[in-house]
Amino acid sequence: MPRVLRELRVVIVVLSALLLAADVVLAQGGSTAQISGTVKDESGGVLPGADVTATQTDTGVTRTVVSDANGAYVLSNLPLGPYRLEVKLSGFRSYSRTGIVLQVNAQPVIDVAMALGDLNETVSVVGAAPLVETRSPTLGQVIENERILELPLNGRNSADLIQIAGPVVSQGVSSSRSMQGGVAYSVAGGQSFGVAYLLDGATHNNPYDNLNLPLPFPDALQEFRVETSALSPQAGMHSGASVNAVTKAGTNTFHGSVFEFVRDRRFNATSPFAAKGASGKKLDDGLNRNQFGGTLGGPLKHDRIFFFGAYQGTRTRQIPVDNISFVPTAAMLAGDFSALASPACNGGRAVALRAPLSCRQSARSTFSCRRTSRCLAAISRRRMSRTRRS
């Protein structure tokens, strides 16, 4: 028994390691960013061996690399957010640049020019020019968290905001048979089923119709990027475009929010096709929708471990007064379809019921399912005999 438990522990550890590695690989597929560039002196000569450090100012997480023989450096798989870039090399003044904000799948190139001097002296660059993308030919646009939260959004479906990102045309929503929340978009003239959706680096397409699976609600979504034309390998799973979304994460400070959004029939106009009540006034739809929830994030261990959680609940009550539904009567459920052929249901004229509805009816104008199959078989035999005679 102890041997079985040891083997079980080994299996659990191996599976956990594989899942963690898979998660890291998926995260490299576009939910992160990278910084690259070349370290040079004031005359333009490359400087190998320089220590290049990127620090995320919200969490204190650092990443350090050393420039190669050509002075080049690459800081890959960086979480999104604001950064401070520092470069140090003996015989040169330290270099520090702030105001770097990495967005989803961004690959800015930041070249560093080192000045001769004491290592304790620092050259600081603050409020530098906006980062320019020079490594990727992909055309795209990022919808930031500010726009996600501030733009009006009926129903709070974050996927509805994709249509504001450049050449995007809405082509409807997912069918009632599919998972709700999916929206069909044509990007740059492509097919709606040719859009690749990613959430935190993992594929987020619905296998049923290849539309998006439900995205996190706006308060839990950090940002998303819509890309098209010459897609990169990590986003080029479909021919049309890619939508890369990233959820929020915790930082070194506690932050959270509480919200509630209300829609009520008393604030809405009455439908012109609504039925009239006994008083002669049109009936409203009785809509009462409450969407409520909150978010909370912060540190579990300063500069090390963070958490973030979010919840949204939706309660909807509505009376569909302008919808028409056809419900079978008790007589129809019992097999009596004579009322269906009456003048009241056919504009004042009677309609003769044809087989199998009129086949072998009893005194109560009903028929059984067993007799119906026999009637259909008899009808088919009669038609075959008539065909042979002709």
N, C-alpha and C positions, 0 to 999 in steps of 0.2 A: 504493500500500500504506500509506504513512503517513497518508493521508487516511482510509482505512478504519479504521485504529487509533484516530484521533482521534474519529471518529464513534462507534466502539464504546465508547470511554471516556465520551463524553457520555451515551450510552444507559445505561451502567452507573450513572453518577452520578445521573441522573434517576430510574431505578428504585429506587436506594438511598434517595433522598430521599422518594419516594412510600411505600416500605415503612416508613421511619421515621415519616413523618407518620401513616400508618395505625396504627402501633403506639401513637403518642401518643393518637390519637382513641379507640382501643379501651381504652387505659388509663383514659381519662376515663369509661368506661362503668360504673365501680363499684369498681375496684381501688384507688382513692385515697379521700381524704377532703377536707373543706374546713372552714375556720373563718370565721365571719362575726360581725358585731356592729356596735355604734355607740360612737364615742368621745364622751364628754361631760365637762363639768366638774362640780364638786361641787354646783352649783345645778341641774344637769339640762340645761344648754344644750349644744347639739351643737358639736363642735370639728372644723371642716374643716382639711385640710392636715396632719394628724398622720401621722408615719411609723410604720407598723405592720409589724413584722418577726416572722416565725415561724422558729425555728431547730430543726431536728431534732437532738437532743442526741447521738444515736448516730453520726451521719454528719457533722454540722457543716454540712449543706446549709441555706441560708437562702432565704427568700422575703419580699420587701418590697413593700408597696403603700402608697398614700396615701389617707386618708379623703376622701370626696367632700364636696360642699356640705352634705349632710345629716349629716355625721359618720359615715357608714356605710363599712364596708370588707368585702371578701371576699377570702380567700386560698383559691383553688381548686386542685384537682389536687395535693394534698399527699400524699407517700408516708406509709405507716402508720408508727406508732412514737411515742415520747415527744417532746414539743415544749416549747419555751420561747417565750412570747409577750412581745414588748417593744414599747412605744409611747413615742414621743418627740415633743415639741412645745415650741417656744421659749416661755418664760414659765411652763412647768409642770414639775413633777417627773417624771422618767422612771418609767414603769410596767413592771414585770417580773412575769410569772406563770409558775411552773413546775408540774410535775405534770400536764400535759396529755398524755393518751395518746389518739391517734387510732386508731380501729378501722376496719375495712373499711366503706366507704360511709357513714361518720359525717359529720354536718353540725351540729356544736355551734354555739351562738350564745354568744359571750363579749363582753359589754358591758364597756367600760373607763371608769372614773371617774378623771379626772386632777385632781391637787391642785396649787394654785398654789405656786410655789417655783422654786428654781434647777434648771436642766436637769441639773446634775451630781448632784443628789440623786435617789435611786431609791426608789420604793415597791414593795416585793417582796411578792408573794402566794404563799405556799407551803402545800401541803396543802389546797387549796380544795375546795369541795363538788363532788360528781360532776357531770360534764357531762350536761345535759338536752337531749334532742332535741325541738326545737320547730318545725322547718321541714318535717318529713316526716310524713304520716299513716300511713306503712307500719308494720305490726307485724312485728317480727323479733327474732332472738336471735343473738348472736355466740358461737361456740365458740372459746375462746382457745387459744393454743399450749400452755398448761399442761395443760388438760384433754385436748387431742389426744395429748399425750405420756404422760400418767399413767393415763388410763383403759385397762383391759384391752381388747385388740383382737385377736381370733383371726383370723389371716391378714394382719393389718396393712393392711387395706383402709380407707382414710380415709373412704370413702363410707358405711361402716357407722355412723359417728358422727352422721350427719345425723338419725337417729331420736331422739336425745336433745334435739333443739331444738324444744320446744313440741309443737304438734298434728301430729306426723308419725307415720304408720303404715306399716310395711314391708309390701310386697306381693310379695315374692319378688326374684329376681335375673334378670339377663339370660339369654337362651337360649344354648345351646351354639353356635348359628349366629352370634351377635353377639359383639362384643368383650367379653372377660371383664373383670370389675370393675364392671359396671353393676348398680345396685340400683334397684328400682322403689319409689317412695314416694308415698303419698297425703298431701298437706299440706292441713290444714284442710278435709278432705272433697273435695278436687279429684282430678282424674284423674292417674294416675302419669305419663302422657305429657304432662302440662301443666306440668311443672316446667322452668324455664330454668336451665341450669348455665353458669357463667362461671368461667374461670380466668385470673387476672391481666387481667381486663377483656375477654377474648376468649370467644366462644361455645364451650361445651364439651359440646354435646349430640351423641349418636351419631345420625347420620341413619337408621340401620337401624330402631331402636325408640324413638328420642327419649329414651332414658335417658342417664345420664352416661357420658362417656368416663372411662377410668381417671384417678383423681386422684393427685397425688404422695403418696408414703408419708409417715407422720406426721412424721418428722424433717425433711422438706423442706417441710412445709406450715406457714405462719405462723398462719393462722386462716381461718375461713369464716363467712359470715352467711347465715341462712335467713330470707327475708322473704315475707310474704303479706299480702293485704288492702290494696287501693289501692296497687299497686306503682308505683314511680317510673318515668318514661319509659325510663331507661337499663336498668332491670331488668324491664320489663313486656313481654318478648317472648312470654311464655306466660301463660295465664290462671290457672294454679294457684298457683305460687310461684316463687321464684328462690333459687338457692344460689350464692353469690358467694365463691369461694375465692382466696386470695392465697398465693403461695410466699414463702419466706424470701429475704432479701437480705443482702449484705455490709455491714459497718460499718467504723468506723475502727480497730477492734481485731480481731485474728485470733481466731476461735472455730471449734470443730469438735467432732465426736463420732464414736465408733466403737461399733457395736452388733452383737449376734448373738442371735437368738431361736431356740430349739430345741424341737421337739416330737418325742417318741420313743414307740414302741409300748410300751416298758417302763413308761412313766408313765401309760398309758391303760388303762381297763377294757376287757375283751374284749366284743365284741358278742354279745348273746344269740342271734343268728341265725347266728353264725359256724359254719363246717363243723368237723368233728372230724377230727383227724389219726389216724395209725396207733396212737398211744398212748392214744387215747380222749379227749384233752384238746382243747378248742376252740382253733382256730388264731387268732392275732392278725392284725391287718391289715398288719403289717410297716412301719408308718409311721415315716419318718425325714425330718423337714423342717427344713432350716436356712435361716434368713433373716438375712443379714449385709450389712453396708455401713458407710457413714460419710458425714459432711458436713464441709465446710470452707469458710469465708468470711473475707473480710478486705479490706483496702484495696490497690488498685494505685497510687493516688495519693491522699494524705491529703486528706480533705474534697472529693474530686473524683470519683474512679473506684473502684468496688468490684466484687468478684466473689463468687460463691457457687456451689458445686457439691455435688451429692449423688449417691450410688449405693446401690442395694439389689439384691442377688442372692438368688434363691430356688431351692433344690434340694429336690425332693420325691421320695421313693422309697416306694412303697406297693404292697401285695398285696391287691387287692379280693376277700377270701375270701367275703364275703356277697353278692356280685353274681352273677346268673345270666345267662349269655350263650348264645345259640343259634348254633352254628357249623356250616355245612353240611359234610357228610362228602365224602370223595373221590368216592364213588359219585354223590352228588347233583350235585357239580360236573361229573361226566361225563354227567349226564342220567338217572340211575337213581334214581327216587323210590319204588321198591317198599318200601324199609325204612320209609318214612314211613307207609305203610298197614298195616304189620305189627301183630300183637296187642301186641308189646312197647311200641309207642309210642302205643297207643290203649286202655289199660286192659284188655287181655286180649281184645279183639275186633278182627277184621280190618275194614278200611275199603276199599271199592272205589274205586280212583282214577278220576276222571272226566276227560273231555277238558279240556285238551289233554295231560294227563300220561299218559293211557292210549291215546292215538291213535297207531296205526301203530307199535307197539313192535316192536323187533327181538328176536332170540333172547336177548339180554342185558338185555332190559327197558329199553332206552334209546331215546331219541328225539332227533332233530336239530332245531335251531331252524328250518331251512328247511321241514322236514316239518310243524312245528307250525303255521306260517302257512298252509300248504296245508290242513291239517286244519281250522283255524278257518274258512277260506273255505268248505270243503265243508259244515261244520256249519251255517253261516249260510245257505247255499243250500238245504239240506234244510229248515230252519225256515221259510224264505220259501215254499217249495213247499207245505209243510203248511198254512201260513196261507191260501194261495190256494185250496187244496182245501176247507178248512173254510168 
